[in-house]
Each structure stands twice: as C-alpha cells, then as structure tokens.
C-alpha cells in the first residue's frame, strides 16, 4: 500500500512498519565468492619447499570468516565443495580436505555468535585452534596409508594463519561493508 510518498510494510494489525527501502537485500553476494577465488589463487602459488610448510591456509581462513559473518549463506555444504576443490588443487586424496573443512566449519558454525564477541587476539587464537584441527585431520587421513613422519611441522600453518587473521579480518570486514554484503 502507498502511504504518503513511500511504500511501507504493514503488520497483520495494519500498523505501519519499516519502509521497503530499509529491508532491501544486497545484490553483492558475489563478493565472498571473489574473495574465496583469490584465496584459492594464493593457495596455488608455487613456492620453495621450506616456505610451503609455513604457508597459511588461505581458503580455510577466508571461508571461516564468511561462515562467521554470514552463517545463513555459508555452511557445511559449501565447506565440502571447497574441500573437494582444494583436494583437486593440491592433488591429494579426494575427500581429505573436504572432511577436514566440514569438521572445522561445524565448530565455526557452532560458535559463531560467541566468536563475534571475542577480541581480536582471542579470535586469532580460535583460528589457530581451528586450523590446527584441520591440519591434524588432514595429516591423520593422509597418514593412514603411509608411515611417513615429519614431526610437528605439519602444524606450522596454524600459528601463521592465526597471525594472518588479525590482518585478514580487517580487510574482509572493510570489503563486506564497502559492498554492503549481507
């Protein structure tokens, strides 16, 4: 119904509610997908072997950000798909990264409200733990068929990703606000 010069929503009792312009949805849902594509590109960069051990888990950290920011749009289904794409990108056994990302996404979805309340260093520590869980699951599944032991070097991306979180959350939040992604 037209009320004055603007269209308004009315509740079931006929009371005037919010103007329609205030509840319009954002059409910038492509922004998270572009950031995930950039994360995939960063994950695929060729580098020397010793640097590869400490390279952060870009896709996982960016995806955790979007799970925390938009839990109604990103969940375990997307985690499974992205994990399969990571398996194809890395040439690992199909499903290893998918399983690890689904487990990490489950925990991130479970605590997203609490996560938002944490300070930056607490969030960074939680990212460290989530990436460590991801690395442990991946290492465990890959190690089932082999007896290769590399010590605890496989956990090195966890603290690096935790420190990366402090910078990445500022950048991604700025992008989300600039493009009004909701």
C-alpha positions in Angstrom: 0.0 0.0 0.0 1.2 3.5 -0.7 1.4 5.6 2.4 2.4 9.2 1.7 5.3 9.1 -0.7 6.9 5.8 0.3 5.8 2.2 0.3 5.7 0.6 3.8 5.2 -2.8 5.2 2.2 -3.2 7.4 1.9 -6.0 10.0 -1.2 -8.1 10.3 -2.9 -5.4 12.5 -2.4 -2.7 9.9 0.3 -0.8 11.8 2.9 1.0 9.7 6.3 -0.8 9.7 9.7 -0.3 8.1 9.9 1.4 4.7 10.6 -1.1 1.9 13.9 0.6 1.1 15.2 -0.3 4.6 14.8 -4.1 4.1 16.1 -4.5 0.5 18.6 -7.3 0.2 22.1 -6.8 -1.1 22.8 -7.9 -4.6 26.6 -8.2 -3.8 26.6 -11.9 -2.9 29.4 -12.3 -5.5 31.9 -10.6 -3.2 32.5 -13.6 -0.9 33.0 -15.8 -3.9 35.6 -13.5 -5.4 37.5 -13.4 -2.1 37.4 -17.2 -2.0 38.7 -17.3 -5.6 41.5 -15.0 -4.5 42.2 -17.4 -1.6 42.4 -20.3 -4.0 44.8 -18.4 -6.1 47.0 -17.6 -3.1 46.9 -21.3 -2.1 48.1 -22.3 -5.6 51.1 -20.0 -5.7 54.3 -22.0 -6.5 57.0 -21.7 -3.8 60.1 -23.3 -2.4 59.5 -26.3 -0.2 60.6 -24.9 3.2 58.3 -21.9 2.7 55.4 -24.2 1.7 55.4 -25.7 5.2 54.5 -22.4 6.8 52.2 -21.1 4.1 48.8 -20.1 5.7 45.6 -22.0 4.9 44.1 -19.1 2.9 40.9 -20.8 1.7 40.1 -22.2 5.1 40.7 -18.8 6.9 38.7 -16.8 4.3 35.9 -19.4 4.4 35.8 -19.3 8.3 35.5 -15.5 8.0 32.4 -15.9 5.7 30.9 -18.6 7.9 31.2 -16.3 11.0 30.0 -13.2 9.1 27.2 -14.9 7.0 26.3 -18.2 8.7 23.0 -18.3 6.9 24.7 -18.4 3.5 27.9 -20.4 4.1 27.8 -23.8 5.9 29.0 -27.3 5.7 27.7 -27.9 2.2 30.0 -25.1 0.9 32.8 -26.4 3.1 32.5 -29.9 1.4 32.6 -28.4 -2.1 35.5 -26.1 -1.3 37.3 -29.1 0.4 36.9 -31.1 -2.8 38.2 -28.2 -4.9 41.2 -28.0 -2.5 41.8 -31.7 -3.0 41.8 -31.2 -6.7 44.1 -28.2 -6.5 46.6 -29.9 -4.2 46.5 -33.3 -5.9 45.7 -35.1 -2.6 43.3 -37.9 -2.0 39.8 -36.9 -2.8 37.8 -36.1 0.4 40.7 -35.4 2.7 40.4 -31.6 2.7 36.6 -31.9 2.4 36.3 -33.9 5.6 38.7 -31.5 7.5 36.9 -28.4 6.3 33.4 -29.8 7.2 34.6 -30.6 10.7 36.2 -27.1 11.1 33.1 -25.5 9.6 30.9 -27.4 12.1 32.8 -26.0 15.0 32.9 -22.5 13.5 29.1 -22.6 12.9 28.5 -23.9 16.4 30.3 -21.0 18.0 29.8 -18.1 15.5 27.9 -15.9 18.0 30.5 -16.4 20.7 33.3 -15.9 18.1 31.9 -12.5 17.2 32.1 -11.3 20.8 35.8 -12.2 21.2 38.5 -9.7 21.0 40.9 -9.8 18.1 43.6 -11.8 19.9 41.0 -14.3 21.1 39.7 -14.7 17.6 43.2 -15.2 16.4 43.7 -18.0 19.0 40.5 -19.7 17.9 41.6 -19.6 14.3 44.9 -21.1 15.4 42.9 -24.0 17.0 40.6 -24.4 14.1 43.4 -24.6 11.6 45.3 -27.0 13.9 42.2 -29.2 13.9 42.1 -29.0 10.1 45.8 -29.9 9.8 45.5 -32.8 12.3 42.6 -34.3 10.4 44.3 -33.9 7.1 47.6 -35.4 8.4 45.8 -38.2 10.1 43.8 -39.2 7.0 46.8 -38.9 4.7 49.0 -40.9 7.1 46.6 -43.8 7.3 48.1 -45.4 4.2 51.7 -44.4 4.8 54.3 -44.4 7.5 55.8 -41.1 6.8 56.6 -39.0 9.8 57.5 -35.3 9.7 57.2 -34.5 13.3 55.0 -31.5 14.1 55.9 -29.4 11.1 52.5 -30.0 9.6 51.1 -27.7 12.4 53.1 -24.7 11.3 50.3 -23.2 9.1 48.1 -22.9 12.3 50.1 -20.1 14.0 50.8 -18.4 10.7 47.0 -18.5 9.9 46.2 -17.2 13.4 48.5 -14.2 12.9 47.1 -13.7 9.4 43.6 -13.5 10.9 44.4 -10.2 12.6 45.0 -8.5 9.3 42.6 -10.5 7.2 39.5 -9.8 9.3 40.1 -6.0 8.9 40.4 -6.3 5.1 37.4 -8.6 4.7 35.2 -6.6 7.0 36.1 -3.5 5.1 35.2 -5.2 1.8 32.0 -6.5 3.3 31.0 -3.1 4.5 32.0 -1.3 1.3 30.0 -3.6 -0.9 27.2 -3.9 1.7 27.2 -7.7 1.7 24.5 -9.1 4.0 
